[in-house]
Amino acid sequence: MTSPGPVHRLFVLGNASKPGVKEVADRLLPLLEEHCEIVIFDLEQKQDLSDKKADVALVLGGDGAILRAARQMGYRQTPVLGVNLGKLGFLADLTPDDLCSCFPGVIQGCYRITRHLMFECIVSPAPDGPPGQPRPFLGLNEIVLHSGPPYRMIDVDLSVDGEIVSSFGGDGLIVSTPVGSTGHSLSAGGPILSQELPAFVFTPICPHALTSRVLVDSADKTYTIHIRKTFGNAALVIDGQESMPVSAGQTVTVRKAPVCFELVKVPGRSYYQTLRDKLRWGTPPNYRTEAK
């Protein structure tokens, strides 16, 4: 966690295809312009931000918009303040009204910044495809390797720093950061990790073996997934937004990125509060009261 300073320059980003985003942006813009210089206003999230600088990136939409913003900023991350106009909103946990209330404090530095693990994913060229130099894909949430039509099993080996630690067949494998641990990995039976933990979660998807279990290990290691066999199509999906076909013989390498995702947290908001509010985590069952 780092100590912030006053906010003078702002990115305004968001997903204009989500209902209400443009309307909320138009409503908030006078407030934002009154206090800050708007460096970039991009509700399509297509502009290159690598050579731009701001104190905070205000992202309107939901967690998907924040994931896209993290990749849009690339290797020059700017702290993100998210306004939730979607459904759950683990990262974007403020409403527009919340923002209006807390923004005067934010511009004076009344907030904190948490730093979170990002990953690089490198995919080798297909054995029967054209040769090429693999490039890293930057991500925040997870990668998902899964089978495709006709939806039969995919066989994989997982290596840690060059040592094979697990081999199994199933529907696929999820490699998640702590930020992503409450997403697809959680739905597949994975654990919830504290968001600032430097670790990866490896969650098999419907493995055809009783011995295949979730693995949590240090983010300081390099992880390689070797695709041994596919029975049809298979795909790799990054942060639920970028997809590419993969085939037998290819490898997928996952490692800690050289940059961290930075999240702006305002007073009164905590990760565990969000878990309780959004997922009802840690709360007792709602027992029915017996009629007298």
N, C-alpha and C positions, 0 to 999 in steps of 0.2 A: 504494500500500500504506500502510495507516495503523497506528499503534501502538494496541493494545487496552488495556483495563483489566480488572480482576477482574470476574467474572460473578456477579451477585447475583439477577437476575430472568431468567426463562426462559419462552419460548413452547415448548410441545411440540405439534408438528403432524405430520400423517401421513395416509397413505392406508389407512384401515382395510379397504378392499376387497381389498388385496393380502395374500396369505397370510403369516401370521407377524407382521404389524405390531402387532396388538393384544397378542399374547403377548409380544413383545419390549418393548412399551411398559410392560406390567404388570411385567415383570422389571426394567426400568431405573428405574421410578418411585421405589422406595425410595432408590436412589443419588442421583437427581436432587433429591428432596425433602430429603435429608440436607444438601445443600450450597446449594440455591437456593430461591427463592420461585417457584412455578409460577404465572405470571400467567394463562396460557391453556393448557388441555389440550383439543385439538381434533383428533380423528382423522378427522373428516369434512371438515375444511377449509372450513367454511361460515361461521364466525364473522367478524364485521367487526373487523379489527385496526387500523383507521385511528386510533382514539382510545386505543389501548393502547400501553404502552411496556415493552420488555424489553431486556436487554443482548445476548442471543443467542436465535435461534429454532432449536431442535433439530427437524429434520425427519426422520421415519422413513418409509422406503419405497423411494425411488429418485429418478431425475432428474425423472420426471413429477410426483412430489409436491413437489419443489423448485420446478419451474416454476409449479405451482399456488400454492405458498406465496408466491412473488415477486409474483404478481398479487393474492393475498389481502391482502398487506401494502400494496399500492397505492403511494401517493406518500409513505409513511412506512416506508422499508425498514429492516429489522433484520438484522444479520449472521446468516447461515445456517450451521449446522453439520449436515451431512447424514450420515445413517446408511443405508447401502445394503442394502436387502432385495430388490432387483430383480435385473436382469441385469448390464448394463455398469457403470453408476454412475460417470459422469464427474464429476458435481458431488457426488454422495453417495459418497465414496470410502472411508468408514470402515465396518468391520463392527461389530456390537454389542460384540464382545470388544475391538476397537480403542478404542471409546468408553470402555469401563470402565477401560482402561489409561491413557488420556490425559486423562480428565475431571478428575481432581484438579489436573493442570497447567493445564487450560483455565480453571477457576474462579479460578485465581491470576493469569491473564493470560498464560499461556505459549502463545500462539498469535499468528498474524498475520491481518490482514484484507485481502483483495484486492477491488478495486472493478471492476465490469464494466458495460459498456454495456447499457442497456435502451432499448427503442424505444416510440414512440407510433405507432399506426396509425389513420388517419382515413379512413373510407369515405363517399363522397358518396351522397346518396339516389339510388335507381334512377330513370331518366327517366320511366318509366311507373308509378312508385309514388307513395305519399303524400309530400308535402313534409315535411321534418323537419330539425332541427339535428343535424348529425353530431357524435358524441362520440368522443373518443380511446379506443382500446383499448391498455392497457399490456401489454408483453410482454418476454420475455428471450431466447428462442431464435430464432424465425423467424416470418415469415409465408409461406404458400404459396398462390399463386393457381393454380388448376388447373381443367382442363376436367372436365366431368361427363358423364353419359349424354346422348347416345350416344358420348361419348368421341372427339369430333373436335377439330380444332385450335382454339386460342384465339389471336387476334391482339392484341398489346399494343404500346404505345409506352412507353419509359422516359425520363423527363425528370429532369435534375439541375439544381436551382435554376432551373427554368423552361425549360431548353434540352433539346430532344429529342436523346438520345445513342444510342438503339437502338430499332429496330422489328423485330419478328419474329413469326412464327407457330410454335406448337408446343403441347406439352402443358401449359405453364404457366411460372411463374417463382417462384423461391425467393429471398427477401430475408432474409439471416441476419446475426446478430451474431457476433462471435468465439466466444462461448460456444456458439452454435448451429452453428458451422462444422463440428463433428465429427458432426453429425446428418444430416438429410435432404440438406443441401447437399453434404456429403461423398459420400453415396451417388449423387448426380447428377453427380459429377465436379468438385465445387468444392474449393478449397484449404483446408488447415488454417491457421487464424490463431491467433497468440498470444492467449490469452484476455483480456488487458488492453489490447489494441490498440483505439483509438477509430476503428473502421471498420465498414462494412457490406459484405457479399458478395452479389452479384447473380448467381444461377446459373440460366440457362435450363434448362427441363426438355424434353429431346428437341427442340431447335429445328430447324425445317426449313430450315436455312441453314448453310453451312460457315463463314460469317463471324460467327455469333453465338457469343460466348465469354464466360466468366466475367469479371465486373467487380468490382474492389475499390476502394472510394473512401471518402473521409473521412466520419465521422459528423457533422461540423459542417455538412453540406449537407442540403437538403430534396429528397426523391426522390418523384416522382409517377408512378404507373403508370396509364396511360389504357387502358381496355379498349375496343379498337376493334370487335371482332367476336367473337361466340361462336356456335358451331354446336350449340346445345343448352344444357344447364345448365352452370354454372360455380360455383365456390365459393372462398371465402377462408378459410383455416384459420390460427388464431393459436396458436402454441406446441403444435400438435397436439391442442388441447383445446377451442378455441372455433371454431365454424364458422358461416358465413353465406353465403347465396346472393348472387351478383353477376351483373350482366348488362352487355351492350354499352352504352357511354355513361357508365358509372360510372368514378370515379377512386379510387385507393387511394394515400394520401399516407403516407410513412414518414419519421420524423425521430427524432433523439435525444431520449430522455425527460429531464425535468429531474431525475430521480433515478437513482442507480446501484444495481445489485444488489451486495450485499456478501457475500463468502464467507469463512468461517472456515477457515484452513489450519493444521493442527497440524505440529509439527516432523517432518521426515522424509518429508513428502508434497510432491510437485511436479507441475506440469502435465505435464511431459515424462515423468516416471515413470509417470503415469496413462496417457499415450498408449502407452508401451511395454507396460505391463501389460495394458491393455484391448484395444488394436488391433494389438499387435505392431509398432508404428510404429518405424522406424529400426533394426530388427533384421535380421540377415542371414537369407537363406533357410535352412531346415533341410535341408541337402543330405544325401542318403542315403549312408551309408558303404558303399563297395564291399566285397563279401565277398572275403576272402583265399583 
